[in-house]
Amino acid sequence: MFTVTALPASYGDCLWVEYGEGAAPHVILVDAGPSAPAQLKQRLQQLAARDGRLELVVVTHVDADHIAGMLTLLENNFYGVPVRDLWFNGLRHLPGESFGEKQGEKLTGLILKNRVPWNAQLSNGALMVTEAQCPAFELPGGLRIVLLSPDAAQLTRLKKNWHEVCGEADLYEGVAAVSKPLEPDGRESFGNESSIDVMAESAFREDGAIANGSSIAFIGEYGGRRVLFGADAFPSRLLKSLQTALGAGPYPFDLVKLPHHGSENNVSKEFVAALRCPRYLFSSNGAKFRHPAPQAVARVVKYGAKPQLLFNYRSEFNERWDDAVMRMQFPYEAYYGDAVGITVTLD
């Protein structure tokens, strides 16, 4: 079995991945949203009850909608579930001139306090790609991971702005989290066949956020199936790494978790056109940032070759895609999660 569940994590990410045979599959956790979902606690308690463990926990980057819930998990020691390895690029892993970690950075403190193995598979080194190599790792049970992001330049940029970025994510006591401006909504141009073409072809300006650029994005392969976990990475970085790792495109996947919840600035038509994938996953309820952006969804619809659109919530920002007339004009399908999110079974 190989399943990916996008738990209901408000406007953030919380992905529960299971792989393996029988009734006791291996488990990976990717982020924990702005607050750990109740369903996540239940799953961890069930995992503890069968003496299971988390083969890997990935904290993709320093952003509150991915990292804040992880603080709760660490404060509760993952509800009794042992962690084989936790991936997170902390200050100590970043390239460039060395300087000390500021006292009080919450995530680092909790990792060290609980003695959680930290980037152990890299001997406490940084998770990053180069122009020549995308490192690959094999987890217990046979799941293979190929790293796609970040690169050294993105990590160097993060290091220069570490205290500011962590302050924005509310990782320092006494430093208030900073709200980001809303992205353009685009709803005023939506509503007919031509509008999808207009939005899909709208001018693209790539995301430039320091935290997003430092995202740990990767491929997960198991049982002949392949998933792209996009975190909040930049599409240009993903395309470069896919070429390094897999050669010339198009690139076949069984599922793509789109970067940055389907942001207009993280889903380019070039990125979607380079993929051959039947299913695209959007993880957000639209709160705060109104994700997914209609421009991003339109690019998937137009360039995704009869795609299935998978939303872990039904919201005012994505229900427009559940339209029979539109599906006749553009061949795609839309599916929505429920109170426990949405699960994709890859078989």
N, C-alpha and C positions, 0 to 999 in steps of 0.2 A: 504494500500500500504506500501511497504518497499523496498526502493531502495538505492543503494550505487553507487555513481559516483566518479571515480578517475579522477579528473580534470588534464589537461596537465600542470604539475608543474615541468617541466624540469627533473632534476635528483632527485627530492624530492617527498614528499607526500603532497597531498591536497585532502581530502575525504569529499564529501558533502553527507550527509545521510538524507533521508526523510522517515517519517513514519506517519501513521494515515489515516484517512478517508477524502474523499471529496477533494475540490480544494485548501485547505489551510493546507497542512501537517505540522507536526512538523519537525524541522531541527536541525541537529548536524553538527558541523564542526570539522574535525580532521586535525590539522596542516595546513600550508599555503605555503609550498614549500620554495625554496630559494628566490623567489620573488612572490608576490601574483599574480596568473594568472588573465588575463583580464576577463575570464569567471566567476571567483569568484566575482569580483567587480559587474558584471552584475547581478549575482544571488542575491547578497546582496541588490542591489538597487531594484530589483523586490520584494524581501522580505520586504523591508522597505515600498514599495508602497502599499502593502496589510496589513500594520501594523502588520507584523509578528515579531517573535523574534527568536533568537538562543537559543534553550533549553540548549545546552551545547556546549562549545568550549573546545577542548582538545589540549593542547600543549604537545605533547608526551614526548619530551626530548630536552636537550640543544644541538642541532646540527643545523648548518646553513641551511641544506637542508630541515628542518622541521619548523624552527623557524623564519627565517629571514622575510618571507612574513607576518608573524603575526605582526611584528613591523609596517609594512605599514598599516595593518588593524587597529591597535590600534591608530596609529597617525591620522587616519581618522575616529576614533570612530565607526568602523564597518559600515561606510557609513549610519549611522542613525538607525541601527538595534540594539535594546536592547539585552543584553546578560543575561540570567537567572543565569548561573554559568560558570566560566572558571576554568578548571583543569590544574594545572601546579605545579610541585614540585619545589618551589623556595628555596633559602638558608634557609629561616625562617622555612621551613617545615622539614628540614632534621634532622635525629637523631644524637645524639652525643653532644659533648661540644659546647656550644653556643658561637658564635662570630658575630660581626656586619656585615651587608651587605655592601660591598664595594660601595662607592659612584659612581654612574654612570652606574650601570648595567641596560641596556636599557629596557628590557622587564618588569622587576619589576617596574621601574619608570613609564612606561606608564600604567600598570595595576592600580597602585595607583593613578596616576594623573587623569585617567578617571573614577575612582571609580567603576571599574568592579568587580562584585562579584567574589571572588577568593577562590576556594576550599570551597565554602559556604556549600555544602552538607555535608562536614566533619567538619564544625565549624572551618574552617581554619587549619585543620590538614593535615597530609601527606597522599597521596594516596599510599598505599602499602599493600602487602599481607604478611601473615605469613605461617608457615608450617601447621597451623591448620585451617586457615580461608582465604577465598578469598571474601572480602566484596562485597555485592550486593546492587544495588541502582535502584530505579524506577523513571523514568523521567515522567513529564507530558505527557499524551497521552498513557502511558502504555508500553513504551520501558524499558526493564530491562537490566541493565549492571552488569556484573560480572567481577571484576578486576582480572587480571592474572599476572601482573608485574607492578612495581618492588617489591623487598623485602627489608628488613631493611639493610642487608649487602651491597646491591648495592647502596642504598641511603647514607649509611655511607661512602662508597668509593667515591661517588660523592662529598660529603661535604668536604672531605679531599683534593680534587682536584678542588674545585669549581671555583676558580679564573682562573686556567689554562684552564679548560674545557670551561668556558664562554669566555675566551680570544680567544680560537680556533674558537668559534662560532661567533666571532666579536660582542660580546655583551658589550664590554668595549671600550670606546673612547681611541684611542691611542694604542690599542693592536691589531695587525694585525691578521686576521683569518689565520689559518694554514691549508695548503692543506694536505690531507691524501694521502699516497701512493696508487697506483693502485693495485687492487687485481689481482692474476693470471688470465689470460684470458681463457686459455684452448682451444682456437680455433684450435690449431694445431692437437689435437687428435680427432676432430669432423669430421664426414662425412659418417659413415656407421652404420649398425645396432649394431655391437659389441661396437662401441665407446660410445653409450648411456649406455650400461651395464658397460663399464669401468668407465665412469664419475660418474654414479650413485653409484658405489661401491668404488670410490676414497676415500682416507683417509680424514677424516673429522677433522678439527681443529676449535673448537668453537670460535666465536668472543669474544674478551676480552676488547673491547672499553668501557671506563667508562661511557660515555654518553649513548651509546646504551643499556648497562645493566640497566640504570635507566629509560628506556622507560615505559610509561604508555600503557600497552597492555590490551585488555579486550574483553569479549564476549558481543555482542549485540543481544537481543532476542525480537522478536515482531511477533505477529500473528502466532505463531507456527514455525517461522523461526529463524535460529541461524547463526550469522556471527562472525568470529574470526578476530579482528583487531590487527595485530601483531606488529605494529610500527616497531622498530628496535630491539626488544627484543631477548634474548637468547633462543634458542629452549629448552634447558634443564630446564630453569625456566618455560616456557610455559607448558611443559609436567608435571612438578611437580604440577603446579597450576591446570591443568586440572584434575589430579587425585584427588586433594583436593576438587575441586568444583563439579566434576561430577562422581567421583568414577573410577572404572576400565574402560579402553578403550575397543574397539575403540570408538572414540568420533565423533558423527554425527554433521556435519555442512552443511549449504547450500552454504556458501561462506567462503573462507579463504583468507584474504589479507596477503600475505606472509611477514614475517619479513625482514627488511633491503633490500627491493626492489629485493629480490631473490639473496642475497649474498651467495656465496659458504660457508661462515662460519656461516650462520644463518638458513640454511635449511638443516637439517640432514635427513638421510633416516629414522631414528627412529621416528622423528617428523612426517614426512609425513605418515609413515606406521601406526601411531597411530590414524590417522584421517579417517573418512569416509565422503568424500566431493566430489561433482561433479565439483566444480569450484574453481580455484585458480587465484588470482589477483596479477599481477605484476605492480608496479607503478614506472616507470622510463623511461627516454628516452636514458639512457646509457651514457649520457655526464658525463665526469669527472671520473666515477668509472666503466663504462662498464657493469652496471647491465642490465639484470639479468645474473649471471654467468651460463654458460652451465651446470656445475656440479649440480647446484641447480635445474634447469629445468629438467635435466635428472632424478633426484631423484623423482620429482613430476610425470614425465611421467611413470617411472617404478613402483613406489609404490602408485600412486594416483588413481588406479582403474578406467581406462578410463576417465581421467580428461579433463575438458575444461580449456585451458590456456588462460587467459584474460590479454592482454597487453594494457595499456592506450596509448601507442605509437607504431608505427611500426618503428623499427630502425635497423641499421646494426647488432646490438647485439641480436636481437630477431627474425628477419625475417627468419632465418634458420629453425625455427620450423613450418613455413608455407610450408610444403613439403609433397606432396601427397604420395610419395613412403614411406617416414618415417611413415606417418600415417597408411599405410597399415601394416607396420611391428610392430608398437606400437600403440594400439588403444587410440588415444587422438584427440582433436580438438583444433585449435588455432584461436583466434579472436583478432582483433586489433582495437584500438580506432581511432578517427579522431580528427579534430581541437577542438572539445569540450570534448575530453576525451572518456571514456567508462562508460556506465551505466549498472548496473546489477539490474534487477527487480526480487525480491524474492516473488513469489506467489505460 
